[in-house]
Amino acid sequence: MKTGGHLKKLLQPLYPDMIRRRRYLHQHPELSFQEAKTSQWIASELRSMGCEVQEGVGGYGIVATIKGHLPGPVVALRADMDALPIQDEKTCEYASKVPGIMHACGHDGHTAALLAVAEYYQGGKDQLAGERRLLFQPAEELTPGGAEPMMKAGALEGADVIYGVHLWSPLPYGQASTKPGPFMAAADEFTIDITGLGGHGGMPHKTVDAIIVGSAIVQAAQSIVSRNVNPLQPAVVTIGSFQAGSANNVIAERCQLKGTVRTFDAETRAYVHERLKATIEHICGMYGASWEIDYRFGYPPVVNDETEADRFFRTAPELFEGGVVRAEAIMVAEDFSYYLEKLPGCFMFVGAGNAETGASYAHHHPRFDIDERAMIDAASLLVAMAEHYSTEWPSEGLDTL
Ligand code: NI
């Protein structure tokens, strides 16, 4: 198998199919955990190439297995397939045909790129060393996500390493980026319900004012990051909703706060949770209010393996004319994190932004689009990483020689 510049040339003939598939998916988007037709369609595309396909892996997940004729590692490559509850505002011919649902994050492009990877490997089994396991994953956009169920169903059994890409519109077409270690945040959500004692606005001494209690919690919660968390560990505590009260002269009995916590490591994540609960408990105790918290742990942080991120910086420069960038960590979450908890691997951004082709909107924007050429980049990068890993396999054996 070839790497580098040759690779892009080899994948180029598959570009018309990438466009056809991406545009089909773009017109027929489905929401997370509801990707029945998308999943069926992906399976039939894979079968038409002659791939060995497993359907219904942890929900609507699909695993395509391509076994080479030479000995080598099992390399897993992943694409997600779900869309978002957003009305497509684009006017192009491939705009979404489903009211209120659109591929506003590029997952259609991920799927089309990985289908091209399947076609590429399927046609080159004689030279392929080991196995390539292609994971088409549903439900990335909605916790608890589709990654964990696919793993529980055995999708990564026997795999040595995993790679994934996200087409990224803030990054110009022609560039790619990632970073070693913590790359994307853990995102948790909470709802706090405070119950005081309602009463007359003119007789506060007979009440427990839930608005006063809620306000004190909002204020105190801000000191968790500034005074409890190590300043060298990034963390965010945001309270984005405060609902209480109904009239000028009525003291509110109830107050509901909703928020999110973003962190990059397990220790800080657990600590913020613990401090938030302690803050609520003591403030409510002080005012004589009762409380409940519904704290939902979302995806863990995406932590790239150091060796695999290094492989990206050794492999990707030949593929990207615009250059390769060392990314900053970002506070967005991704369920690729579950795979990286089990296997070494790397999650990478492939530049898909281009104002000239209309691909200048942020992810999850109603006019989001990609520069479609980025799909060739994404497919080439996945293959290049897999083949580079393969040439250094078995790394453990080499270490001990
Ligand atoms: Ni996405």
Residues whose N, C-alpha, C, O or C-beta is under 5 A from the ligand:
A	BS01	NI	C105
